[in-house]
C-alpha cells in the first residue's frame, strides 16, 4: 500500500530533500582528504626532527654538527667532510645506509660502530637524507 503523502510529494520533492545530504557528503570527503594531507605533512616533519636528533645522539661526536668531521675523534679517524660536493658525489645512498646499518671497519679496526639494531630502516634513510643536506 502506498502512502498518500508520498504520492503528493512526487519524485522531485524527494530528490530535493537529499541534496543537502549530498553537499554534506562532499564537505566530509574534502575534510577527510585535507586531514590526511595534514597528517602526512606532520609525519614528514617528525621524521626530519628524528633524523636531526639521531645525528646529534649518534653521529655528531665524530662527524661534527655540520658533517665536516672537525672533531677530535673525526680528525683521528680521518672522517670525510660531508659538506663537500666532491665527497657527496662519490657516495651512493645505498652505501651510506649500509655503513650506518652495519658499521665501517678497516681490517679488524672498527672505524664506525653499527647502528642497525638501534635504528630502523626508515631512520637510517632519514639520516642519509640528513647527510645529503650538508652538501654546499
N, C-alpha and C positions, 0 to 999 in steps of 0.2 A: 504494500500500500504506500502511495506517495503522499508526502505531507503537503497540504495545500499551500503553506507558506513557501516551500521550496519551489513550487510551480510559479508562484508570483515573482520570486526573485529572478529566476531565469539564469542562464549560464554566464551572462555578462556581469551580473552583480557578484556572483561567486568569485570570478577571477579578479575583480577589483578588491575584494577582501584579502586575497592572497598577495597582492602587490606589495604592501608594506613588509610582509614576511620575506619576500624575495630581496628587498632592499636591506633588511636586517642581515640576511644570509651573506650578501655581498660585503657588507661592512665587516661582519665577523671574519670572513675569509681574508680580507685585507688586513685586519688586526692580527690574525694568526701569522700571516706571512711577514708582516712587519716585526712582530715579536720574535719570530725565528731568526730574522736577519740581525736583530739586536743581540740575540744570544750568541750567534756565530761571531759577531764583531767582538763581543765581550770575551769569548773563548780565545780569540787571537791575541787580544791584549794581555790576558792572563798568561798565555804561552810565552809571550815576549818577556813578561816580568819573570817568569820561571827561568828562562834562559839566562837572564842577567843575574838572578840570584844563584843559579848553578855555577855560572862563571866566577862570581865573587867567592863562592864557597869552595869550589874545587879547582879552579884554573888560575885565578889571579895571583896566587902566591908565586908561581913560576913565570907565567906569561905576562903578568902585569895587568893593570886595569885597562890599558889601551891596546893590549896584544903585542906590544913591541918587544917583550921579553927582557926588559931592562931592570930585572930584579937580581938580587944576589944569586938565587938559585937559577934563574934564567940565564945569566951570564956564565955560570959554572957549567951548565948543560949545553950551552951554545944554541939556545932556542931561537928560532927564526922570528923575524919581525913580520907579524901578520898584517900590519898596515901597509906594507909594500906591495904594490900591484904585481911585481915580478914574482914574489913569493906566493901570492894568492893564485896567480895564473898557473903556477906549477902544481898546485894541489887540486885533486879531484874531491868532490863531496863524499864519494864512497870511501876514499882513502882516509879522509878526516874522520868520518863516522867510525870506521874500523879502528883507527888509532884511539879514539875516545873509548870505544867499547872494549877493545882487547888490550890496550896499553901499547907502549913502544919500548922495544928492547934494542940494545946494542950489544950483540953477543949474549952474554949472561947478565949484563948490567941492565937494570930497569931504568929507562930514561923518563918514562911516564907510566904511572900506575893505570890499571884498567878500571873503567867506571861502568862496565856492562851490568854489574849486579846492583849498582847504586842508582843508575839512571835508566829510564825506559827508552825504547827506540824513538819515541816522539820527542823526549827531552834531548836525546843525542842529536836528532835532526835540527832541533831548535838551537842547540849550541853551535852546530855547523853554520847555520844562518847567522848567528850572532858573530862568529869569527869573520864571516864574509863581510859583515858591516864595518869591520875595522879598515877595510881597503880604502886607500886615499883616492 
